[in-house]
């Protein structure tokens, strides 16, 4: 096959080249089909001559040969890079990603930031933050992931039966808020030097994230080596902060926020590496954002060779796929195109096969891994001409099968992150990403727990159970804490000392002080508190004794108790 046209098309990396490449290849192989060009400047219809490599609607007679399979040679054995004979608690696994050194630097920078804010006139008390207290702070952050309320201050409410008693026992509301106001990942003293470089090439937009960002990305790659199938996609960190890095993506569930380019293991959703989009910049390889992003994430020195990468239409391009193939990495991804009805159409250009498949809508896929079609079929419910529903078996291309199976690695990672996310609205953009870093660390720690437990044949905790254990260990408290026993002197006793069993329930009854105080009702009761000497109801559907002693601030005047 003459590949001059294909080489010229792969010189730049945008979706328009696929239509050009398809057109040129069809002309050279005498293909006949009509393609509608979906791009803004190319809304014309071009007709190309029919060819032999066309798979009809009913049969698939043309065979395709995939490139020889690549030898999978990872740099390390895929899976957790830990001692499989050791026992790891959830806190041990979480500390792999945010270690003791990172905790120490965070505490130091938070203390410096608080001192700086107080010097500027902020009026709140501050005591030096120690690592143990910061553990408790993070424990509350994960506790709030599990017990969700709309506002942070709601966790410290004491005036309703919706009150939650646990957070006030860890730290006061004001202490929690002052720590969260001063979260700072970089040294505040060096921030000033970086800010002076604003507008120059030396300015680092991610400087305030850099210490923890570098620690986390290094740990993600250090403690786990991915399996053969990987996927790359965008992830959004929710915020509407006015920064040059905030983006809008209408097709994402989270439409406004920071855009992260994520490389994930397709088998379990482990975040292998990620890059934060900082806005328009010069591309180091001169091939555009999508090309540079993928090539920077696919670090051959770390990964090794023989991997399969699945991407969406934002990244797919002939030049990217061919350059990945040069470093022994196969690729498969969708691309933007449209045409009329037809079950399967495909063309091969050396190692790259272009496939168009008409299902409920048209899907266009490009791959350096698969043959176009090997006989697989899929069932679809359709109506016949009489309007009756039936089942029809239609051919399905091989690239589509594996793309659907492996492309969801980043989506799975996003799903795990969103189940118990630490995200909260903040006044500073970098604190939004700090909480997202906690989500990545917690999710990756859970995936490591899954992998280790499965290999050792042990019981695997659910995601919720893992976060609960991690929260309890950060707070330094057992997860199954027994309820606090009631004071021994506060016990219900009978008001009357009647010895006659027939008279005990009716003689000596007094009005319940709690009912009279709260509902202005006169309800008689034979019970009182031994310590308080206050008559209180204690029946199945009205336990005033429990309410009186458990609700903070709910104490009655001695005069009222005496009058009752």
N, C-alpha and C positions, 0 to 999 in steps of 0.2 A: 504494500500500500504506500502511495505517495503521501508523506506526512508533512509536506511543506506548509499546507494550510493549517494543520494542527499546531505546528511549532509557532507559527505567526500568531495564532490565537492565544497561546499560553504566555505571550510576552507581557501581558498585563492581567490583573486578577479582578475581574468584575463579572457579574452575571451575564452581561451582554455577549461575552465571548462564547458561551455555550451555544447560543443560537447560531452564531457565525460558524463555529466549529461543526455543529450538526449539519448546517447547510452545505459547507464545503465538502464534508465527508460524503454526504448524500449525493452531491453532484459527481464526485469521483467514482462512487460505486453504483451510480444510476438508480438511486432511490427515488421513489415518487411519493410525496406526501405534501400536504398543505399545512404550513405552520403559521399561526398568528403570533406576531411579535408583541410581547406584553410591555415593552419598555417605552418610556415617555417619548423619546425621539424616534422610535421605530414602530409606530402603530400602523404598519402596513402589512398586507398579506402577500407572502411569497410562495410560489409554487415550485416544487422540485420534482424531478422525474422519479418514477417508481423503480425499485431495485429488488434484488433477490432476498436480502436480509430483512424480511418483514414477517413477523409472526402473526398469523391470521387470528380472527376472533375465535374460531372453533378449535384449531389445532396449533401445536407448536412444533414445527418440523425442522427448523434450523437450529443446529447445535452450536454452542459457543464453548471455547476452551479458556478457562481462567489462567492467569499467570501461575507459574509454579509456586507452591506454598512456601512462604518464608520460614526460615528456621528461627524458632523463638529462643533467643539467647539473652535473657535478662541479666543485669549486672549482679543481682542477688536473687535468692530464692523468693518467689512471690509470697506475700503474706506478712504477718507481724514480724518485725526484726527484734524480738525479745526472747528472753530465756523462757522456753515453754514449760520448764519444770517448776518455775516459781509461781506463787500465787499473787495476783494483783487485785487490789481493791479498786473500786471506782475512783477514789482520790489518787491512788498511785498512777492510774492511767491518765487521768486529767493532768496530773503534775508533769507528765512527759511533754506536754505541749506548752504549759505555762509553769516553768520550773521555779525552784527556789530563788535562783538568781533573778529571774524576771519579777518575782514577787518583791524581792528586795529593792530592785530599781523602781518598781511602781510605787512602793511606799515612800521612797526617798523623793521621787518627783511629785507625788501628791502633797507631801509635807512642804516642799518648796513652793508649789503653786498656791497652797493655802496661805503661807506666809506672804507671798507676793500680793494676793488678793486683800489680805488684812491691811497690808501697807498702803494699798490704794483706797482704803476706807470702808471695806466690807465689814459689817458689824455682826459677827457671830463668834461664839467661843470656839477655840480650836486647841486640841491636845494632840501631841505627836501620834501619828498612826503607826502601829506596830503590825508585824506580819500576822500575828494571831487574830488581831481585830479585823484585818483586811480579809482573812479567811472567812470570818463570820459575816462580813459584808457581802462577799461573793456567795456565801451560803444563803443569805436572804434573797439575793438576786435570783438564784435558782429556785428558792422556795416560792417566789412570786411567779415563776414560770409555771408552777404546778397549781398554785392557788391564785387564780386570776381575779383581780379587782381593777376597776377603771383607773383609779387614782392611787398614787403611793400613800397619801395620808390616810386612805381608808383602812390600811392595815393597822393603824394605831388608834382607830376610833374606839371609844369606851362607853358610849351613851346609848347603844342599841343592842338588840339581841343578834345583830349581824356582826358584832365585834369579833375579831379574831385574837385570841389571847396570846398566841405564841410570839409574834415579832417583838412586842414590848419587852419580853424576857431576854432577848438577845442584845438589843441596843435601843436607845431612845430614837424617836422619830427625827428629832433635830440632828442627832449625830449621823444617822443614815443619810440624811439630805445633804449635810455639809460635806461628807465624804464624796457623794455622787457629784456635787457641784465642782469638786476639785480634782476629779479623775484626769490624770495627765500622764501620757506615755513617754514623752520626751522630757529632757531637762529644760525647764523654763529659762534658764540662763542662756542656753545655746539657741533657743527659739529666736531670740532677738537677732542673732547673727544671720540666721537663715532668712528672716523677714527682710533684712536689709538688701538681700539679693533678689528680691521680688522684681520680675520683669526681665531678668537675665537668664541665660541658659544654666547657670549654676544654682538657681533656686530650686529647691526640692519641695514639691507640693505635698508630698506625703511625709514630710519631716516629723510632724507631730505624731505620726503612727509608727515611724521607722523602727524604734527599738523592739516593740512587741511584734510588729509585722514581720521583721526579719527572724525573730525567735520562733514565731509560729510556723512560718513557711519552711524553715529549716527542720523543725520538729516533724512536720507532716511528712516530709520526704525521708527523714532519718529513721523513723520507727515503723514504717510500713513500705513494702514494695508492691506496686500494683500488679494485677494479673494481666493477661494478654489483651483484653478488650478494654479500651478507654473511650471516653467521650468528652467533648469540649462544648461548652455553652455559656450563656451569660446568666448571672445571678444578680438580683437587685437587692441592695441594702436600703430599706425604706427610709426616706427623708425628703423634705421639701426645702432644705436649707439652701440659701442663695450662695452657692459656690460655683466655681467654674467647672466642677466635676460632677454636678448633679445632672442626671439625664432622665428623659421621658421615653418609655417604651410601651406603646399602646397594646402590644400583644402579650405582655407579661401580667401576671396577677398583681404584682406590685409595680405600678406604672412609673412612679417617681422615686428616684433614689440614686445611690452610688452603683455604678455598673462594675461588676467583677467578672473577669474571664476565668472560668474554673475548669480545671482538668480533674476528672473524677474517674474512679474505677467503676466500670459498668456493672460489675457483679454485686456490689454492696453499697455504692454511693460514697465511698471514702473520698474526701477532698485531698487529692495528691498535691496540687499546687494551684495557686490563683494569682492573678494580676489585677490591680485596681486601675480602672480607666481614669486618667487625669485630664482628659480633654485633648484638643488637637495638638499634635506634636510631629516632629520629624521622624519618619520611619527609617530605622537603621538599615534595612535591606532594600528600601525603595520600592516595595511591592504592595504597600497599603497596610491598614490596621489589621485586617483579618489574617493576612499572611504572617505578619510579624508576631502577632499574638500566638498563633499555633506553633510557629517555629521556636519561640522562646519557651513555651510550655513543654514541648517535646524535647527535653534535654537528653540527648543521646548519652552523654557522659554519666548521667544518673540512671536512666531507664535501661539502656542496652538496646537490642534490636529485636525485630520480629513482632512488634506490636501492631494492633489494628486500631485505628482511630476513627470514630464516628462523629460527624459534624453536621450542622444544618446548613441552609443555603447561604447564610452570611459568610461562611468560611470557604465553601466549596469553590475550587477553581482548578483548571488543568495544571497550571504552573505549580501550585501548592502540592497537589497530589504527586506530580512527577518528582518534585524536590524531596518530598517525604519518602518516596520510593528509593531515592538515592541513599538515604540513611537507613534503609531496611525497615520502613514503617509503611504498612498498607493503610489506605484511607477509603472511607465510604461516606457519601453525603448527598443530600438532596440539592437541587438547583432550581432556579426560577425559570419556568417555561410554560407554555400553553399550546395545546393543539386540539383537534377534534377527536371524535370517538375512535377507539382502537384499543385492543386489549394489551398487547405488548409490542413495542418497537425497540430495536436496539442496534447500536453500531459500536464496533470496537476500533480503537485507535491505539495499536500497540498494547501497552499494559492497562490502558483505561477503557472501560466499557461504559457507554451512555445508554441508559434504559428509560423508556417512557411506558408507564403502565396506567391504564384507565380502569380505576375502581369506581367508587361513588364519585370521585373526582380524580383528575389526572395527577399522577405523582411522577416526578423526574428524578432519577438517581444516577450518580456517577461513582464508580468504584475501581480500585486497583486490586481488590481482593477476590472478587467473585466472578463466576461465569454469569452470563445473562439469565439463563434459564436451564433447569435440569429436570423439570417435570412436576414440581410442587404445585398443588392446587389448593384453593380456599373456597369455602362454602359461603354463599350469599343468598339471602332471601329476596326474591324478585317476584313481580307480577307478570302473568302472561297476558296475551291479548284479550282474554275473557275477563281479566281483572282478578284472577285467582292467584293467591300467594303460593309460591313453591320455592324449592331449594335448587340453586344452580351452582355447579362446580366450575370455577374459572381459574385459568393459569395465574400463578403469582411468581414474579421474578425473584431470583435468589438474593440480590442485594436488599430487596424490600424486607425479606424475612429477618436477616441479621440486623438491619438498621432498626427495625421496630424492637428487636430484642436488646440491643446494646446501646442505643442512643440515649436511653433514659437515665444514664448514670448521674448526670448533674441534676436532673429532675428528682431523682430519688434522694440525692443529697439535700436538695432544697426542701423536700417533703419532711425529712427527718429533722432538719433545722427548725422548720415552722411548727412542728408538734409542740415543743416546749422551748420557745424562743425567749431570750433574755431582752429582746428589743424593747426600749422605752423611748418616749420623746425626750429629747435633750436640747439644751440651749447652745451646744457646741457640736459642730459636725463630726469632729474626731471621736467624740464619746459615742456617737451612733455606731461607728465602726469598732470601737472597743467592745461594745456589747455583742456585735456580730462575731468578733474574734472569740468571745466566750462561747457562742453558739457552735462555731467550727471546732473548738477544742473539745467541748462536751460531746458533740456528735461523733467526731473521730474517735474519742475515747470509748464510746459505746460500741462502735464498729470493731475496734480492737478487742473489746471484751467478747463480742460475738465470735470473732475468728478464733481467739484463744480457747474459749469454752468449747466450741465445736470440735476443735482438733484434739482437745483433752477428753472429750466425751462427757463434759460436765453440763449441769443445768445452765441454760442461758437466761439471763434476766431479760424481761421486757424493757423497752425503752423507758417507760415510766418508772419501773422498779429501779433501773440504773440511775436515773436522775434523782430519785428519792434517796437512794443510798449515798450518792455523791453529795447531796444537800446535807444530809445528816452528818457525814464525815467532815465536811467543811465547817459545820456549826459545832462539831465536837459533842454531839448528843446522840444517843441510840435512837434508831428510827421507831422502835416500839416502846416508847416511854409510857409507863403506867400513869393513869390519872392521879393527880394529887389527892391524897386521902383527906376527907373532911376532918376538922378538928374533933378530937374525942369528946370534948365537953358540949358540943352542939349536937344534941341528939333529940329526936322526937319522943316525948313521953305523954302519957295520958294526963289530962287536966284533973279528972276526978279520981279519987282513991276508992271508989265503990268496990266492995268485995262481991256484991251480988252481980253475977254475969249478965242478968237481964237488964240491969240499970246502967251498965258501963257506957253504952253507946248514947244514952239520952240524958243522963244526969251530969250536971257540971259543965255543959257546953258553953263556949264563949264565941264572940264574933271574931272572925279572922281579921287580924290587923292589916294584912297585905291587901286583901280584897277591898277593905274599907278605904284604904289609902289610895289604891290605884284605880279602882272601878266604882268607888262610892257605893258599894253593895254591902249588905249585912248578911254574911254567910257564916253560920254557926259551925263550930268544929270541936271535936273532943280532944284535939292534940295541941301541944305547945312545945316550944324549944326549951330544953332543960336549962341551958345556959342563959338565954335571953329572957326567958319567962314571957314570951310573946306567943299568943295563940295563932296558929297557922294551919291552913287546910293541907291535908295530905291524902288525897284520893286519886283514883286512876286518871281522871281527865283534868285534875286541877291540883298541881303540886306546888302550893305556895311556899312550903318549907324550903324546897330546892331553890326557887327563884329568889326568895328573901336572902339566902345565904351566899348565892353565887354571883348575882349581878352587882358589880362594883358601884358603890355610892348609894345602894338601895337599903338604907337603914332607917327605921322608924323612930320617931320621938318616943321617949320613955313615957311621956304624958299620954300619948295616943294609946300605947300598949296598956297603960294602967286603966284608961277609960274603957277600953274594950273589955 
